[in-house]
């Protein structure tokens, strides 16, 4: 069997794993309604639609979704059409939920969005907006790793084979001149694919020497004595790179454009509020995390994590192309045709109405 075929088969198996644990409750877990998103009296349904199902992760890099749900920005924009949240732990399961119609719109990282688009031959999802930049760090055990060159020969965790941080770390390692087999993770540095939930325990146990991870996992490791060796934003022009996008199912976008615009309006208003009220926004995000997962983040994790994330409506489309190139170079993706992955017309309509400048799709707009 050719190596590329074996890799694709392995990726398919790994992508399916998160679905097994979610099968009992469909795709993703529905968050509890705490009454923070009440439908206003006299509000009407948009397009007569009862609800719109919105997916996101319990990560601070999905802060727009967390705050938008908690503070009711989405519900306000949607009128009497209910904003129904669904929480995910991994990109493949959210893409599967989108494919099946279990969610309509989702907040997700760039690698799953690229994979979902290419696997469907460009027929299922569209990226319709940006949400966040930054919030990814290489955190290491300072007793074992004192400089970047010391990473060689060590065991470094990433969240999942082929996920956004896994691709970024493999690309960075290659730029150091180190060779790593992308499938096994073995080489001049050992890549350990580890769920963000268990990585802090793996670090404490000494089974990994560091991790290239998003927030709040990075700050959890720092709270355990880890040291930030590298902030990924330092590797990008203007220190900006996409970490979270907004995606939609293409048939939903076609059938319910007004609902999609309403969700985007809620997102734009949320980001504006976050940037104007960072402390209050941080607390709102933490309350939503507690509601969704049953556990809030302590201040020594929440505060530094929140500061490292930049919330933006701009999808930073040029950086998506670069991230796809990194995946190709790492041997995790065949060269994709991303033309058509973006449809930013609804977002730009919302931004114009808000008096904000339009955002660009870097030539990857709908064909």
Residue frames as qw, qx, qy, qz and C-alpha x, y, z in Angstrom:
[[0.000, 0.888, 0.461, 0.000, 0.00, 0.00, 0.00],
 [0.369, 0.571, -0.060, 0.731, 1.44, 3.44, -0.92],
 [0.315, -0.164, -0.525, 0.773, 2.46, 5.56, 2.06],
 [0.214, -0.083, -0.030, -0.973, -0.01, 8.30, 1.11],
 [0.624, -0.270, -0.546, -0.489, -2.89, 5.80, 1.02],
 [0.589, -0.254, -0.681, 0.353, -1.87, 4.35, 4.36],
 [0.140, -0.061, -0.330, 0.931, -1.73, 7.81, 5.84],
 [0.407, -0.179, -0.230, -0.866, -5.15, 8.75, 4.53],
 [0.679, -0.292, -0.646, -0.190, -6.59, 5.51, 5.93],
 [0.476, -0.204, -0.592, 0.618, -4.97, 6.16, 9.31],
 [0.062, -0.040, 0.125, -0.989, -6.28, 9.72, 9.35],
 [0.544, -0.267, -0.447, -0.658, -9.77, 8.47, 8.57],
 [0.650, -0.308, -0.678, 0.149, -9.62, 6.02, 11.48],
 [0.315, -0.155, -0.432, 0.831, -8.35, 8.70, 13.85],
 [0.224, -0.149, -0.127, -0.955, -10.97, 11.17, 12.64],
 [0.611, -0.328, -0.572, -0.437, -13.68, 8.63, 13.42],
 [0.458, -0.111, -0.745, 0.472, -12.55, 7.95, 16.98],
 [0.092, 0.019, 0.378, -0.921, -14.11, 11.05, 18.59],
 [0.548, -0.120, -0.354, -0.749, -17.43, 10.11, 17.04],
 [0.556, -0.160, -0.815, 0.028, -17.64, 6.89, 19.02],
 [0.237, -0.236, -0.633, 0.698, -17.79, 8.68, 22.35],
 [0.233, 0.166, 0.065, -0.956, -20.33, 11.15, 20.98],
 [0.261, -0.145, -0.815, -0.497, -22.63, 8.60, 19.40],
 [0.171, -0.443, -0.828, 0.299, -24.86, 8.29, 22.45],
 [0.030, 0.713, 0.362, -0.600, -25.83, 11.96, 22.28],
 [0.546, 0.812, 0.192, 0.077, -25.52, 12.55, 18.54],
 [0.628, 0.366, -0.086, 0.681, -22.70, 14.80, 17.42],
 [0.098, 0.386, -0.272, 0.876, -21.62, 17.05, 20.25],
 [0.243, -0.460, -0.768, 0.374, -23.31, 17.70, 23.54],
 [0.063, -0.743, -0.343, -0.572, -26.07, 20.27, 23.77],
 [0.196, 0.155, -0.478, 0.842, -25.37, 22.94, 26.36],
 [0.143, -0.592, -0.731, 0.306, -27.85, 23.72, 29.11],
 [0.026, 0.675, 0.273, 0.685, -30.02, 26.80, 28.79],
 [0.372, -0.294, -0.548, 0.689, -29.37, 29.04, 31.78],
 [0.032, 0.853, 0.502, -0.140, -31.77, 31.74, 30.62],
 [0.300, -0.542, 0.142, 0.772, -29.06, 34.17, 29.49],
 [0.029, -0.070, 0.600, 0.796, -30.36, 34.15, 25.92],
 [0.321, 0.509, 0.682, -0.416, -34.06, 34.87, 26.35],
 [0.233, 0.434, 0.605, 0.626, -36.11, 35.59, 23.25],
 [0.042, 0.099, 0.166, -0.980, -37.27, 39.20, 23.32],
 [0.353, 0.525, 0.660, -0.405, -41.00, 39.83, 23.60],
 [0.494, 0.757, 0.118, -0.411, -42.56, 40.30, 20.18],
 [0.112, -0.538, 0.707, 0.445, -39.54, 38.90, 18.37],
 [0.848, 0.376, 0.021, -0.373, -40.21, 37.02, 15.14],
 [0.808, -0.114, 0.505, 0.281, -38.58, 33.95, 13.63],
 [0.111, 0.638, -0.475, -0.596, -36.23, 34.59, 10.73],
 [0.377, 0.232, -0.763, -0.471, -37.36, 32.80, 7.56],
 [0.830, -0.228, -0.119, -0.496, -39.86, 31.02, 9.81],
 [0.648, 0.230, -0.691, 0.223, -37.00, 28.88, 11.16],
 [0.728, -0.638, -0.224, -0.114, -37.49, 27.49, 14.68],
 [0.635, -0.690, 0.260, 0.231, -33.79, 27.17, 15.51],
 [0.584, 0.693, -0.407, 0.113, -30.23, 27.29, 14.23],
 [0.914, -0.372, 0.013, 0.163, -27.75, 24.76, 15.62],
 [0.215, 0.886, -0.358, 0.203, -24.35, 26.29, 16.41],
 [0.940, -0.159, -0.166, 0.251, -21.25, 24.21, 17.18],
 [0.128, 0.843, -0.400, 0.336, -18.09, 25.22, 19.02],
 [0.704, 0.034, -0.604, 0.371, -15.36, 23.89, 21.32],
 [0.556, -0.812, -0.169, 0.054, -14.91, 24.50, 25.02],
 [0.676, -0.002, -0.005, 0.737, -11.67, 26.36, 24.21],
 [0.112, -0.749, -0.151, 0.635, -10.90, 30.02, 24.82],
 [0.157, -0.193, 0.561, 0.789, -9.86, 30.26, 21.16],
 [0.090, -0.485, -0.752, -0.438, -13.61, 29.84, 20.51],
 [0.128, -0.309, -0.483, 0.809, -14.26, 32.81, 22.79],
 [0.277, 0.003, -0.264, -0.924, -16.57, 34.54, 20.31],
 [0.553, -0.256, -0.701, -0.370, -18.98, 31.62, 20.46],
 [0.428, -0.296, -0.712, 0.472, -18.65, 31.31, 24.24],
 [0.035, -0.258, -0.271, 0.927, -19.32, 34.99, 24.90],
 [0.325, -0.041, -0.430, -0.841, -21.93, 35.33, 22.15],
 [0.528, -0.338, -0.760, -0.171, -23.94, 32.50, 23.69],
 [0.392, -0.334, -0.623, 0.588, -23.44, 33.62, 27.27],
 [0.018, -0.311, -0.170, 0.935, -24.34, 37.28, 26.72],
 [0.435, 0.587, 0.632, -0.260, -27.17, 36.57, 24.28],
 [0.074, 0.546, -0.344, -0.760, -25.71, 38.37, 21.25],
 [0.022, -0.008, -0.883, -0.469, -26.65, 35.53, 18.89],
 [0.046, 0.527, 0.836, -0.144, -30.14, 35.22, 20.31],
 [0.093, 0.683, 0.188, -0.699, -30.76, 38.95, 20.04],
 [0.113, 0.409, -0.548, -0.721, -29.74, 38.93, 16.37],
 [0.079, -0.085, -0.947, -0.300, -31.85, 35.83, 15.66],
 [0.511, -0.218, -0.103, -0.825, -35.09, 37.14, 17.13],
 [0.799, -0.183, 0.329, -0.469, -37.42, 34.23, 17.91],
 [0.863, 0.314, -0.395, 0.005, -35.26, 31.73, 16.01],
 [0.755, -0.632, 0.174, 0.008, -33.53, 29.83, 18.80],
 [0.324, 0.690, -0.636, 0.124, -29.71, 29.68, 18.97],
 [0.949, -0.282, 0.060, -0.127, -29.07, 26.07, 19.98],
 [0.029, 0.768, -0.640, 0.009, -25.46, 25.34, 21.04],
 [0.997, -0.014, -0.070, 0.021, -23.60, 22.04, 20.61],
 [0.276, -0.823, 0.494, 0.041, -20.20, 21.49, 22.23],
 [0.920, 0.330, -0.200, 0.075, -17.40, 19.49, 20.57],
 [0.666, -0.629, 0.313, 0.252, -13.99, 18.21, 21.61],
 [0.498, -0.228, 0.614, 0.569, -12.45, 17.68, 18.18],
 [0.252, 0.452, -0.307, -0.798, -12.65, 19.09, 14.66],
 [0.155, 0.027, -0.899, -0.409, -13.47, 15.83, 12.83],
 [0.009, 0.448, 0.863, -0.233, -16.58, 15.28, 14.95],
 [0.181, 0.617, 0.224, -0.732, -17.80, 18.83, 14.30],
 [0.214, 0.339, -0.592, -0.699, -17.25, 18.44, 10.55],
 [0.097, -0.175, -0.968, -0.153, -19.19, 15.17, 10.65],
 [0.088, 0.562, 0.646, -0.510, -22.00, 16.95, 12.50],
 [0.220, 0.546, -0.148, -0.795, -22.07, 19.65, 9.84],
 [0.160, 0.164, -0.829, -0.511, -22.10, 17.03, 7.09],
 [0.093, -0.312, -0.945, 0.032, -25.01, 15.20, 8.71],
 [0.235, -0.587, -0.341, -0.695, -27.05, 18.33, 9.41],
 [0.578, -0.518, -0.557, 0.294, -26.72, 17.93, 13.18],
 [0.215, -0.655, -0.123, 0.714, -25.36, 21.50, 13.23],
 [0.479, 0.816, 0.307, 0.097, -25.81, 24.32, 10.75],
 [0.237, 0.869, -0.251, 0.354, -22.99, 26.72, 11.63],
 [0.866, -0.401, -0.143, 0.262, -19.80, 26.14, 13.60],
 [0.070, -0.908, 0.411, -0.029, -16.67, 27.69, 15.06],
 [0.974, -0.019, 0.151, 0.170, -13.67, 25.55, 14.10],
 [0.419, -0.629, 0.417, 0.504, -9.93, 25.57, 13.44],
 [0.383, 0.657, -0.387, -0.521, -8.37, 25.95, 9.98],
 [0.007, -0.299, 0.932, 0.205, -7.09, 22.40, 9.49],
 [0.351, 0.316, 0.859, -0.198, -10.48, 20.68, 10.02],
 [0.435, 0.706, 0.164, -0.535, -12.08, 23.29, 7.76],
 [0.234, 0.593, -0.633, -0.439, -9.53, 22.60, 5.02],
 [0.125, -0.094, 0.987, 0.049, -9.90, 18.83, 5.41],
 [0.410, 0.462, 0.685, -0.387, -13.69, 19.02, 5.43],
 [0.421, 0.711, -0.085, -0.557, -13.74, 21.16, 2.32],
 [0.202, 0.509, -0.755, -0.361, -11.32, 19.01, 0.34],
 [0.223, 0.011, 0.971, -0.085, -12.86, 15.67, 1.36],
 [0.447, 0.576, 0.593, -0.341, -16.26, 16.83, 0.11],
 [0.461, 0.283, 0.501, 0.675, -14.68, 18.13, -3.11],
 [0.045, -0.002, -0.003, 0.999, -15.76, 21.61, -2.12],
 [0.321, -0.382, -0.644, -0.580, -19.44, 20.69, -1.89],
 [0.478, -0.557, -0.668, 0.121, -20.31, 20.93, 1.78],
 [0.378, -0.729, -0.299, 0.486, -18.88, 23.77, 3.86],
 [0.336, 0.743, 0.034, 0.578, -17.97, 27.40, 3.36],
 [0.438, -0.308, -0.363, 0.763, -15.89, 29.60, 5.63],
 [0.032, 0.811, 0.441, 0.383, -18.02, 32.68, 6.20],
 [0.182, -0.922, 0.099, -0.326, -16.01, 34.61, 8.76],
 [0.476, 0.326, -0.628, 0.522, -13.11, 34.85, 11.13],
 [0.644, -0.688, -0.296, -0.153, -13.16, 34.72, 14.90],
 [0.584, -0.774, 0.209, 0.127, -9.73, 34.55, 16.52],
 [0.621, 0.623, -0.391, 0.270, -5.99, 34.77, 16.00],
 [0.063, 0.585, -0.647, 0.485, -3.18, 33.55, 18.23],
 [0.746, -0.374, 0.286, -0.471, -3.53, 31.69, 21.51],
 [0.983, 0.103, -0.137, 0.065, -1.09, 28.88, 20.64],
 [0.139, -0.840, 0.509, -0.129, 2.18, 28.23, 22.46],
 [0.781, 0.176, -0.565, 0.199, 5.02, 25.78, 22.83],
 [0.509, -0.714, 0.302, -0.375, 5.24, 25.14, 26.59],
 [0.738, 0.272, -0.592, 0.177, 8.07, 22.99, 27.93],
 [0.790, -0.563, -0.155, 0.187, 9.55, 21.54, 31.09],
 [0.132, 0.938, -0.282, 0.152, 12.26, 24.10, 31.94],
 [0.622, -0.562, 0.544, 0.042, 14.36, 21.46, 33.69],
 [0.767, 0.107, 0.580, 0.252, 14.64, 19.44, 30.47],
 [0.483, 0.585, 0.386, 0.525, 14.41, 22.12, 27.77],
 [0.311, -0.657, -0.143, 0.671, 16.16, 25.45, 28.20],
 [0.093, 0.511, -0.343, -0.782, 16.37, 26.60, 24.57],
 [0.755, 0.420, -0.053, -0.502, 14.72, 25.88, 21.23],
 [0.474, 0.481, -0.730, -0.108, 17.58, 23.59, 20.16],
 [0.196, -0.221, 0.874, -0.386, 16.94, 21.47, 23.28],
 [0.761, 0.175, 0.185, -0.597, 13.56, 20.41, 21.85],
 [0.639, 0.406, -0.622, -0.200, 15.41, 17.96, 19.62],
 [0.377, 0.140, -0.888, 0.224, 15.23, 14.46, 21.05],
 [0.227, 0.030, 0.631, -0.741, 12.33, 15.30, 23.37],
 [0.011, 0.439, 0.888, 0.135, 8.68, 14.22, 23.50],
 [0.138, 0.126, 0.057, -0.981, 6.29, 17.02, 22.52],
 [0.276, 0.466, 0.820, -0.185, 2.50, 16.71, 22.64],
 [0.214, 0.015, -0.320, -0.923, 0.10, 18.05, 20.02],
 [0.587, 0.046, 0.394, -0.705, -3.71, 17.68, 20.24],
 [0.819, 0.290, 0.457, -0.189, -4.33, 15.30, 17.33],
 [0.515, -0.051, 0.624, 0.585, -2.70, 13.88, 14.21],
 [0.241, 0.414, 0.569, 0.668, -3.18, 16.41, 11.42],
 [0.121, -0.876, -0.447, 0.132, -4.89, 19.04, 13.56],
 [0.226, 0.942, -0.011, 0.248, -3.93, 22.71, 13.32],
 [0.376, -0.829, 0.411, -0.036, -1.31, 22.64, 16.08],
 [0.854, -0.107, 0.461, 0.215, 0.09, 19.29, 14.92],
 [0.646, 0.647, 0.205, 0.351, 0.69, 20.75, 11.46],
 [0.005, 0.962, -0.170, 0.212, 2.25, 23.90, 12.93],
 [0.611, -0.642, 0.459, 0.064, 4.66, 21.94, 15.12],
 [0.845, 0.137, 0.422, 0.298, 5.69, 19.56, 12.33],
 [0.474, 0.812, 0.091, 0.329, 6.34, 22.55, 10.06],
 [0.227, -0.916, 0.300, -0.137, 8.38, 24.31, 12.74],
 [0.782, -0.381, 0.468, 0.153, 10.40, 21.15, 13.41],
 [0.779, 0.428, 0.306, 0.341, 11.13, 20.79, 9.69],
 [0.225, 0.930, -0.064, 0.285, 12.35, 24.39, 9.62],
 [0.492, -0.761, 0.423, -0.007, 14.85, 23.48, 12.35],
 [0.375, 0.544, -0.733, -0.161, 16.22, 20.83, 9.98],
 [0.393, -0.172, 0.850, -0.306, 14.75, 17.93, 11.98],
 [0.444, 0.029, -0.736, -0.511, 13.13, 14.93, 10.35],
 [0.425, 0.021, 0.704, -0.569, 9.90, 13.50, 11.79],
 [0.059, -0.219, -0.896, -0.381, 7.65, 10.83, 10.30],
 [0.341, -0.196, 0.007, -0.919, 4.27, 12.60, 10.19],
 [0.735, -0.244, -0.483, -0.409, 2.22, 9.44, 10.73],
 [0.758, -0.248, -0.537, 0.275, 4.10, 7.83, 13.63],
 [0.282, -0.942, 0.033, -0.179, 5.45, 11.07, 15.08],
 [0.825, -0.407, 0.174, 0.352, 8.88, 9.46, 15.47],
 [0.606, 0.665, -0.019, 0.436, 12.11, 11.12, 14.47],
 [0.407, 0.339, -0.347, 0.774, 14.53, 13.78, 15.66],
 [0.289, -0.134, 0.461, -0.828, 11.74, 14.88, 17.99],
 [0.069, -0.275, -0.958, -0.047, 8.89, 12.61, 19.07],
 [0.369, -0.184, -0.097, -0.906, 5.39, 13.99, 18.51],
 [0.010, -0.217, -0.931, 0.294, 2.87, 12.59, 20.98],
 [0.317, -0.362, -0.422, -0.769, -0.74, 13.05, 19.91],
 [0.223, -0.264, -0.782, 0.519, -2.61, 13.73, 23.14],
 [0.153, -0.768, -0.541, -0.308, -6.09, 15.11, 23.84],
 [0.064, 0.598, -0.202, 0.773, -5.90, 18.58, 25.36],
 [0.691, -0.590, -0.041, -0.416, -7.83, 17.32, 28.38],
 [0.940, -0.302, -0.027, 0.155, -5.14, 14.79, 29.31],
 [0.600, 0.579, -0.218, 0.508, -2.01, 16.67, 28.22],
 [0.210, -0.763, 0.351, -0.500, -1.56, 18.50, 31.57],
 [0.865, -0.384, 0.281, -0.156, -1.65, 15.16, 33.41],
 [0.912, 0.293, -0.014, 0.288, 0.80, 13.66, 30.89],
 [0.285, 0.748, -0.286, 0.527, 3.08, 16.63, 31.50],
 [0.516, -0.668, 0.356, -0.400, 2.86, 16.23, 35.29],
 [0.962, -0.152, 0.225, -0.020, 3.61, 12.52, 34.97],
 [0.274, -0.653, 0.577, 0.406, 6.69, 13.25, 32.85],
 [0.702, 0.246, 0.645, 0.174, 5.47, 11.29, 29.84],
 [0.487, 0.738, 0.220, 0.413, 5.84, 14.39, 27.65],
 [0.535, -0.214, -0.127, 0.808, 8.48, 17.11, 27.91],
 [0.079, 0.330, 0.003, -0.941, 6.31, 19.85, 26.47],
 [0.379, 0.549, 0.745, 0.017, 3.38, 20.61, 24.20],
 [0.005, -0.008, 0.331, 0.944, 2.41, 22.79, 21.21],
 [0.059, -0.521, -0.849, 0.074, -1.15, 23.58, 22.23],
 [0.094, -0.610, -0.274, -0.738, -3.96, 26.18, 22.17],
 [0.122, -0.165, 0.525, -0.826, -5.35, 28.05, 25.14],
 [0.378, -0.827, 0.296, -0.291, -6.29, 27.33, 27.83],
 [0.977, -0.087, -0.099, 0.167, -4.18, 24.14, 27.73],
 [0.552, 0.500, -0.271, 0.609, -0.96, 26.15, 27.32],
 [0.191, -0.634, 0.307, -0.684, -1.65, 28.21, 30.44],
 [0.900, -0.373, 0.007, -0.224, -2.66, 25.07, 32.35],
 [0.885, 0.145, -0.207, 0.392, 0.82, 23.71, 31.64],
 [0.222, 0.588, -0.288, 0.723, 2.40, 26.97, 32.79],
 [0.589, -0.591, 0.146, -0.531, 0.40, 26.68, 36.02],
 [0.979, -0.201, -0.012, 0.035, 2.00, 23.25, 36.46],
 [0.568, -0.630, 0.335, 0.410, 5.49, 24.75, 36.23],
 [0.701, 0.382, 0.409, 0.442, 5.92, 24.78, 32.45],
 [0.176, -0.593, 0.133, 0.774, 7.62, 27.62, 30.59],
 [0.612, 0.749, 0.212, -0.143, 6.49, 29.27, 27.36],
 [0.603, -0.263, 0.443, 0.608, 9.37, 28.66, 24.97],
 [0.095, 0.021, 0.537, 0.838, 7.65, 29.98, 21.85],
 [0.425, 0.531, 0.430, -0.593, 4.43, 31.83, 21.05],
 [0.568, 0.327, 0.653, 0.380, 3.31, 30.75, 17.58],
 [0.236, 0.933, 0.258, -0.087, 2.20, 34.30, 16.76],
 [0.271, -0.774, 0.367, 0.440, 5.89, 35.30, 16.67],
 [0.504, -0.060, 0.735, 0.450, 6.30, 33.14, 13.55],
 [0.349, 0.657, 0.631, 0.218, 3.68, 35.02, 11.50],
 [0.212, 0.339, 0.152, 0.904, 3.68, 38.40, 9.73],
 [0.312, -0.478, 0.005, -0.821, 2.16, 41.05, 12.01],
 [0.093, -0.114, 0.868, -0.475, 1.83, 38.22, 14.58],
 [0.665, 0.180, 0.208, -0.695, -1.53, 37.29, 13.06],
 [0.210, 0.116, -0.914, -0.327, -2.72, 33.86, 11.97],
 [0.693, -0.231, -0.213, -0.649, -6.13, 32.24, 11.89],
 [0.039, -0.165, 0.927, -0.335, -6.88, 29.90, 14.78],
 [0.294, 0.406, 0.805, -0.316, -10.69, 29.90, 14.58],
 [0.135, -0.043, -0.513, -0.847, -13.05, 30.33, 11.62],
 [0.568, 0.254, 0.478, -0.620, -16.82, 30.31, 11.23],
 [0.033, 0.065, -0.865, -0.496, -18.16, 27.68, 8.84],
 [0.621, 0.227, 0.295, -0.689, -21.61, 26.91, 7.49],
 [0.536, 0.195, 0.805, 0.162, -23.22, 24.09, 5.57],
 [0.048, -0.078, 0.467, 0.880, -23.60, 25.24, 1.98],
 [0.175, -0.473, -0.761, -0.407, -27.22, 24.14, 1.63],
 [0.284, -0.694, -0.527, 0.399, -28.10, 25.97, 4.85],
 [0.190, -0.403, 0.111, 0.888, -26.43, 29.14, 3.54],
 [0.046, -0.130, -0.647, -0.750, -28.41, 28.85, 0.31],
 [0.292, -0.544, -0.754, -0.225, -31.74, 28.14, 2.01],
 [0.410, -0.821, -0.371, 0.141, -31.44, 30.51, 5.00],
 [0.500, 0.415, -0.087, 0.755, -29.18, 33.45, 4.09],
 [0.261, -0.747, 0.005, -0.611, -30.97, 35.80, 6.52],
 [0.845, -0.532, -0.044, -0.011, -30.34, 33.42, 9.42],
 [0.805, 0.074, -0.056, 0.586, -26.67, 33.18, 8.48],
 [0.187, 0.623, -0.027, 0.759, -26.46, 36.98, 8.34],
 [0.557, -0.735, -0.042, -0.384, -28.07, 37.17, 11.78],
 [0.898, -0.342, -0.046, 0.273, -25.50, 34.80, 13.29],
 [0.613, 0.291, -0.010, 0.734, -22.71, 36.81, 11.67],
 [0.132, -0.753, -0.030, -0.644, -24.24, 40.01, 13.03],
 [0.765, -0.634, -0.036, -0.105, -24.20, 38.41, 16.47],
 [0.862, -0.061, -0.023, 0.502, -20.56, 37.42, 15.98],
 [0.352, 0.541, 0.004, 0.764, -19.51, 40.91, 14.87],
 [0.387, -0.762, -0.011, -0.519, -21.31, 42.49, 17.81],
 [0.885, -0.445, -0.066, 0.120, -19.76, 39.94, 20.17],
 [0.744, 0.136, -0.044, 0.653, -16.23, 40.64, 18.98],
 [0.073, 0.682, 0.005, 0.728, -16.83, 44.38, 19.26],
 [0.626, -0.708, -0.016, -0.328, -18.01, 43.91, 22.86],
 [0.916, -0.211, -0.082, 0.330, -15.12, 41.56, 23.71],
 [0.589, 0.313, -0.046, 0.743, -12.54, 44.05, 22.49],
 [0.127, -0.682, 0.010, -0.721, -14.21, 46.95, 24.30],
 [0.655, -0.565, 0.237, -0.443, -14.73, 45.00, 27.54],
 [0.551, 0.371, -0.745, 0.063, -11.89, 42.46, 27.83],
 [0.073, -0.204, 0.813, -0.540, -12.27, 41.76, 31.55],
 [0.650, 0.133, 0.362, -0.655, -16.04, 41.36, 31.45],
 [0.760, 0.382, -0.388, -0.354, -15.71, 39.25, 28.27],
 [0.300, 0.361, -0.857, 0.211, -13.15, 37.00, 29.93],
 [0.318, -0.043, 0.735, -0.597, -15.52, 36.39, 32.84],
 [0.742, 0.281, 0.062, -0.606, -18.44, 35.73, 30.46],
 [0.635, 0.400, -0.641, -0.163, -16.38, 33.17, 28.54],
 [0.100, 0.249, -0.884, 0.384, -15.42, 31.46, 31.79],
 [0.546, 0.075, 0.498, -0.670, -19.03, 31.31, 32.94],
 [0.795, 0.340, -0.215, -0.455, -19.97, 29.67, 29.66],
 [0.439, 0.378, -0.811, 0.084, -17.13, 27.17, 30.02],
 [0.197, -0.119, 0.801, -0.552, -18.39, 26.32, 33.50],
 [0.692, 0.222, 0.243, -0.643, -21.94, 25.92, 32.21],
 [0.746, 0.425, -0.403, -0.315, -20.86, 23.76, 29.27],
 [0.606, 0.310, -0.710, 0.181, -18.27, 21.61, 31.05],
 [0.742, -0.583, -0.327, -0.036, -19.12, 21.94, 34.75],
 [0.700, -0.429, -0.062, 0.568, -15.78, 23.52, 35.57],
 [0.176, 0.984, -0.026, 0.026, -14.53, 27.11, 35.37],
 [0.718, 0.362, -0.261, 0.534, -10.89, 28.02, 34.81],
 [0.537, -0.656, -0.220, 0.482, -8.83, 29.37, 37.74],
 [0.103, 0.975, -0.025, -0.196, -7.49, 32.91, 37.43],
 [0.360, -0.632, 0.567, 0.386, -3.87, 31.80, 36.98],
 [0.473, 0.160, 0.771, 0.396, -4.95, 29.97, 33.82],
 [0.294, 0.796, 0.529, 0.016, -7.73, 32.23, 32.55],
 [0.059, -0.920, 0.024, 0.386, -5.90, 35.57, 32.74],
 [0.229, -0.529, 0.599, 0.556, -2.75, 34.78, 30.70],
 [0.412, 0.260, 0.824, 0.290, -4.69, 32.63, 28.25],
 [0.260, 0.835, 0.471, -0.116, -7.20, 35.35, 27.43],
 [0.092, -0.850, 0.193, 0.482, -4.51, 37.96, 26.90],
 [0.336, -0.329, 0.716, 0.516, -2.83, 35.90, 24.19],
 [0.355, 0.451, 0.782, 0.242, -5.91, 35.66, 21.94],
 [0.095, 0.266, -0.124, -0.951, -6.98, 38.36, 19.49],
 [0.409, 0.505, 0.743, -0.161, -10.63, 38.38, 18.47],
 [0.056, 0.386, -0.380, -0.839, -11.29, 39.51, 14.91],
 [0.717, 0.468, 0.314, -0.410, -13.96, 39.30, 12.22],
 [0.415, 0.685, -0.521, -0.295, -11.24, 39.00, 9.57],
 [0.993, -0.031, 0.094, -0.065, -10.71, 35.33, 8.59],
 [0.257, -0.724, 0.582, 0.266, -7.06, 36.12, 7.76],
 [0.907, 0.360, 0.119, -0.183, -7.51, 34.13, 4.57],
 [0.482, 0.712, -0.505, 0.074, -3.90, 34.41, 3.40],
 [0.228, -0.504, 0.780, -0.293, -2.74, 32.57, 6.51],
 [0.859, 0.081, 0.400, -0.310, -5.17, 29.72, 5.79],
 [0.780, 0.584, -0.222, -0.033, -3.38, 29.15, 2.47],
 [0.155, 0.668, -0.675, 0.272, -0.05, 29.11, 4.30],
 [0.580, -0.290, 0.661, -0.377, -1.33, 26.61, 6.86],
 [0.915, 0.311, 0.153, -0.206, -2.51, 24.36, 4.03],
 [0.560, 0.683, -0.455, 0.116, 0.97, 24.58, 2.48],
 [0.216, -0.557, 0.723, -0.348, 2.47, 23.54, 5.81],
 [0.811, -0.030, 0.487, -0.324, 0.22, 20.46, 5.91],
 [0.839, 0.529, -0.114, -0.065, 1.26, 19.53, 2.38],
 [0.296, 0.702, -0.601, 0.242, 4.97, 19.92, 3.22],
 [0.446, -0.413, 0.692, -0.390, 4.49, 17.82, 6.36],
 [0.218, 0.086, -0.939, -0.253, 3.01, 14.99, 4.28],
 [0.204, 0.277, 0.788, -0.511, -0.41, 15.23, 5.94],
 [0.476, 0.672, 0.347, -0.449, -2.34, 16.63, 2.98],
 [0.546, 0.289, 0.534, 0.576, -2.24, 16.36, -0.77],
 [0.095, -0.092, 0.098, 0.986, -2.08, 19.77, -2.43],
 [0.211, 0.589, 0.737, -0.256, -5.64, 21.09, -2.10],
 [0.079, 0.412, 0.395, 0.817, -7.69, 23.30, -4.37],
 [0.136, -0.452, -0.611, 0.635, -9.10, 25.83, -1.89],
 [0.113, -0.069, -0.301, -0.945, -10.73, 28.03, -4.50],
 [0.512, -0.385, -0.495, -0.587, -14.28, 28.60, -3.30],
 [0.475, -0.250, -0.745, 0.396, -13.71, 27.74, 0.36],
 [0.070, -0.301, -0.373, 0.875, -14.73, 31.29, 1.38],
 [0.008, -0.667, -0.544, -0.509, -18.00, 33.12, 0.95],
 [0.306, -0.273, -0.392, 0.824, -17.51, 36.42, 2.73],
 [0.090, -0.421, -0.400, -0.809, -20.35, 38.30, 1.04],
 [0.501, -0.691, -0.495, -0.167, -22.75, 37.88, 4.02],
 [0.596, -0.483, -0.247, 0.592, -20.08, 39.03, 6.49],
 [0.294, 0.035, 0.161, 0.941, -19.10, 42.02, 4.38],
 [0.231, -0.601, -0.489, -0.588, -22.77, 43.01, 4.15],
 [0.592, -0.689, -0.392, 0.143, -22.95, 42.94, 7.96],
 [0.561, -0.286, -0.058, 0.775, -19.67, 44.84, 8.32],
 [0.135, 0.351, 0.320, 0.869, -20.83, 47.54, 5.89],
 [0.395, -0.709, -0.451, -0.371, -24.02, 48.02, 7.90],
 [0.664, -0.629, -0.232, 0.331, -21.86, 48.36, 11.03],
 [0.116, 0.979, -0.166, 0.014, -19.62, 50.95, 9.35],
 [0.638, -0.516, 0.518, 0.241, -16.66, 48.55, 9.37],
 [0.257, 0.597, -0.602, -0.464, -14.24, 47.82, 6.49],
 [0.935, 0.187, -0.141, -0.266, -14.71, 44.75, 4.33],
 [0.581, -0.484, 0.643, 0.122, -12.51, 41.67, 4.74],
 [0.448, 0.581, -0.554, -0.394, -10.66, 39.82, 1.97],
 [0.960, -0.037, 0.223, -0.168, -10.77, 36.18, 0.85],
 [0.338, -0.591, 0.644, 0.349, -7.20, 36.17, -0.59],
 [0.392, 0.381, -0.630, -0.551, -8.51, 34.98, -3.95],
 [0.055, -0.013, -0.997, 0.058, -10.20, 31.92, -2.44],
 [0.472, 0.185, 0.304, -0.807, -13.77, 33.12, -2.79],
 [0.691, 0.314, 0.617, -0.210, -16.67, 31.19, -4.29],
 [0.352, -0.035, 0.677, 0.645, -16.12, 30.19, -7.89]]
